[in-house]
């Protein structure tokens, strides 16, 4: 049984633009379906993933003309067409309580309480470059991830690419996470979704991660990151567990900058977490909406469009990193991290 997520339409949430831009690694894009729907020729985008222990199938239809994000066409506003739908395949089809729970989880995950349309309009008025990108990349939201999964994910991101990060995290789930029981016919689901297998695993809990030996991760291809992960897990365990990370999220009561500084300072104590990884975790899981993770791509964006004098530095020094942060925050305000994500996605 499918259920629509209220207000989650193409202008407010575009699944592909949001889930495939390197901020999260727990979704798999399935084969696109092509058919006619209500007199329109549409492509249906589908994603499969695990969120909060539930196996979810997400779906969104778009007119074929609008599917290519590089075409500068206006996003489709027909809510019946572009509304995001979900199906929980790890629960019974008639379990209304579970559907309401999952819908709440998805609304929180995609932060649908925030109007992206208003933010796009605001950013577009402040930067012509962003205006063009917003037209080409509608509905690109920052997701609110589980802090532990986000921390481990971005430790794996060191000198890595999206495909390899995704593969590493899949290995963590399959080898150390709990298997999720499905409430459907697995053979039928495998055939329907064109999957080689139909087994799903939750991301390991801190207790499960704590039992992993560094050598086990090295044997799975994690390389030097194996030491980073085991050391971080041990440190987090000693600090009181995942509650330590959730308390950082709750420190949102401070001013925006104080919240960012508190989260960053707390995160960089973990092995393998420098400023950029800390800023990624803060932005994508700890409600630091004004946090700007800066890598060479973001530095080059700042050089090209905002301050050419940044090119005078031959490397991304801490001073340059801070200048880029200030440029984005001064221009885009308290949600500069969200604007940064839109600009970054355009470079992929």
N, C-alpha and C positions, 0 to 999 in steps of 0.2 A: 504494500500500500504506500502510495506517494503522498507527501504532504508539502504544501507550499510554505515557505518562510515569509511571513508578512513583511512587506516593504523591501524585500531583498530582490530588487529588479536590476536590470543591466546598468543603469546609471549609478546605482548605489552599491552594487556588488557584481563584479564580473569574475566568475570563478577562475578562468584561465589567467587573467591578468593578476589576480591576487595570489593564487596557489603555486604559480610556476616562476616566481621572480626571485627565489633564493632566500626567502624569509622563513619558510617552513619546509619540512622534508618528509611529511607523513602522508602525502597524497599521491596517488597514481592516476594519470590521465588514461582513460580507456578509449577504445576506438570510437570515433565520432560517428553518430548516426545521421543519415540524410534522408529526409522525407517531406511530405507536404502536411502542413498543420494549419487549419483554419484559413485555407486558401493562400497560404504563404509557403514558399520553398525554404525549409529551415535545416540547419545543422544543430544537432543536440550534443552539447559537450557533457561528458560524464567523468566524474572523479570518484575514486574509491580510497577510503582511508579509515584509520582508527582514531577516534576522539573520545577521551574519558572512558576508555574500555568498551566503547560501542563501535561496531563495524558499520560504516555509513557509506551510502551511495548518494552522490550529489549530482544533480542534473540541471542544465540550463539551455534553453533554445535561443537561437539567434537567426535572423534572416541571413541567407548565404552571403549577400552583398556586404553585410557588416562583420562577418566572421574574421576577415583579415584585418588585424588590428592596425596595419600600416596604411589602410585606406582611410582618408580623412572624411569619413561620413559621420553624420550625426548618430549618436547611439539611439537604438530603438526604444521607444517609450511605452509600447504596448505591454502593460503589466501581465496580461494573460500569456504573453509570449515569452518574455524574458525573466519571469519570476523563477527564483531558485527553488528547486524541489529537493526533498531528501527522502531516503528510505533507510530504515535501520534493519539490516539483515541479520543482526545478532539478537533480535527479539521477535516475539510472535507478532504477526501482522495486525491483530486486533488489540494489541496492548496499548490502550490510549494513554495510560499513565507514563509509559516509556516514551511515547511520541512527544508528549508535552515536555518531558525532561530533556530529550534530545534537542527539541526546538529551542529550549532555553539555553542549552549548552552552545548551540550554533550561533544564536544571537549574541551571546557573550564572546564567543570565539572570533566572530567577524565584527564585533563592536558595532552592531547595527543601531545602537542608540545615538551614534554620532552621524550627523548628516554630511555625507561625502560631497553631495551636490553643492552645498554651501561652501565647503572648504575649497573645492575646485574653482568655484567662482571667485573666492577671495584670492587664492594663489594666482589665478590667471590675470587678475587685475594688477598684480605686483611684478609679473615677469612674463614677457611675450613667449619665451621658451616654454615655460610651464603651460601656458595657454594652448600652444600647439600640441604638446604631449597629452594634456588632459583630453583633448578631442580624439586623439588616436588611442589612448589607453583609458577608457572609461571604467569606473567601478573598481579601481585598484585600492584596496584597503590594507591597513596594517592589522594582522591578526594578533589575538591575545593568547599566547601559548602557555602551556604548563611550564613554570620556571625551571624545574629540574630537567625536563626533556629539552628545553631551549638551551640551557647551559651546556649540556653534553653535546647537543647538536653543533653548537658554534665552536666548541673545543675541537670537534672533528673537522671544522671548516678551515683550519689552519693550512695554508698552502694547498688548497684543494678546490675541486669544482663541484657543481651541484650534483652531477650524476654519481660521483664517488662518495660524496657525503651521504646521499640517499642510500647507496649500497651499504655503507658502514652501519648506518642506523637500522637498516633492515636486518643486518646480521645480529645487532644487539637484541632486537626484538625476538627474532627466531631462536636465538641460542640461549637467551637469559630471561625473556619476558614470559608472561602467562598466556597460554593459548586460549583464544576466545571461542566459545561454543556457538555455532550458528544454529538458528531456528528455521532453516530452510533446507530444501533439497540441494545438497552441495553439487551434485552432478548437473542438475538443471542450471544452477547459478554459474557454474564453470563454463557451461556451453553458452549461456545467455551473455555473459560478460567477456567471453573469448579469453579466458584465463588458463594458464598452464596448471595452476593449482588453486585451491580455494581454502587455504589455511591462513588464519590471522592471529597476530600476537600483540598484546599490549606492550607499551614501552616499559622496560623494567623499573620496578620501584627502587627506592634507595637501598632497601634491605637486600634486594636481589643484586643490585650493582655492587654492593659492599662485599659480596662473596666472590666476585670475579678476581682472578689473579691476572697480573700484568701479562704473563706469558700466554694466557688464553687469548687475550686481545691481539697480541703480536702474531699469534698463529692464524688469526682471522684477517690479518692484513692491515691492522691499525698503525703499525710502525711506531714512531716515537710518540704518537698521540696516546698509545696504550698507557704510558706512564702518567701522562697528563690526566687521563680519566680516572685511573685508580687513586692517584694522589688527591684529586679534587673530591672524589666520593668519600675518601677517608676524612678529609678536612671538613666537609659538609656534615658528615656523621658526627664528628667531634663538636661541631658548632650547634648541634641540636636537631639536625635533620632538615627536612624540607620546610619546616616551620620557619627556619632562618630566612629562606628565600621569600616565603609568603609575607613575612613581617616587613621585608624591604618593600614589597608591593604596597602594603598598607601604609607605608610612610608617606604616601601621596598627600597627607595632610600638610606637609611642609610646602614651601613655595616650589615652583617648577624646577628652578635651578638647584635649590637645596636637595630636592628629591633625587635629581640626576646625580649630583655629587655624592650623596650618601650611597646610592646604589652602585655607582662606579667604584668608589673606594672599597666597598664591601666585596665586590666581585673580583677585583684584581689581586686579592690575596690567594686566589685559587691558582694552582699550577696550570700553566698553559693559557691563562687569561690575561691578555694585555688590554690596552684601552679600547681597541676596536672591537674585540670579542665582548668585552664588558658592555660596551655601548649597544651592540646588537642584542644582547640578552636583556638589557634595560629597556630598549625600545620595544622588543617583540614579546616581552613577558612580564615586565614590571611597571607598566603604565607610564614610562618616561617618554611622553609623546614628543618632547622637544629634543630628544637625544639624537645626535648625528653620528652614525658610524662612518668613519672616513677611511677609504682606501684610495688607491691610485686613480680609480675611475671617478670617485667623488671629488678628489683633488683636481683632476682635469676638468670636470664640469665647472667647478668654482673658478678655475683659471680662465676658461673660455668665455663664461657668461657673466661673471660677477667681479673678478679682481685679477687682471692680467699680471699684476705685480707678484702674485704668488709663484709665477714661473721663475722668479729670481732664485728660488731655492732649488737645489739639485736633488733633494730628497724630501720625503714626507716626515719632517721633524716634529717633535711635540709642539713647537711654537706654531708651525704651519697648520697642524691638526687643529689647534685651538682657534686660529684665525678663520679656518673654514667653518668650524662650529659657529663662531660668532656671526659670520656672514649669513648663514642659513637662518639662525634664530632672529637676527635683526630684520631679515626680509620676510620670513614666514611665520614668526611668532611661536606660540606655545605648541603648535602642531607641526613644527619645522621637520620633525622626524618623519612624519607622514609625507610631507612634500618631498623630502629627500628620497623616499622610497619610490615615488613616481618618477623623479628625475633619474634615479639609478636604474630603474626597470627599462627606461628608454635606451640605455646603453647596452643592454644584454643582447 
